[in-house]
């Protein structure tokens, strides 16, 4: 999930059933070698979705900002927005 900049903790918290299903599919994966090679090169090979049973879910999650990893810049911006101005 890191390769896709996804926060697995948020996915597990918000969608525990889907997260468990993702884990189950990974554990029973028949393309483990291909996946490990893909992870090694940050899935530069766009064909990973042809063998990954979780591809559709992972792609969907990357389009949802609440499942994306927060960068220090976005955290700073978010905390600035949510912090009341001092008089």
Steps between C-alpha positions, in 0.01 A plus 500: 500500500796729558591471133159643418531767774210346690459514877420142595407609852228729367370235263491245784322751726243627251448184291598204723309240297657612172844517664463143625397392150807671350724316746333167429549543124867592549560197720351266242662672200640276229707787353714567805827509303360747247366713781834504684673606178236768451546628853876514447461746212197690639276332245667683209363214289140605446396138443480428875127546491474204261617254768406676824164394641497821708578736211149642463470568874847653525433726202168606651661580835769715334222722368364562850704766681401376846687174432816668368807539716533850638820682413656735751404791271133404488496438875642847559243655266221301664605600851523865389149485356359335813679727747304806608675831437643674805352841578 
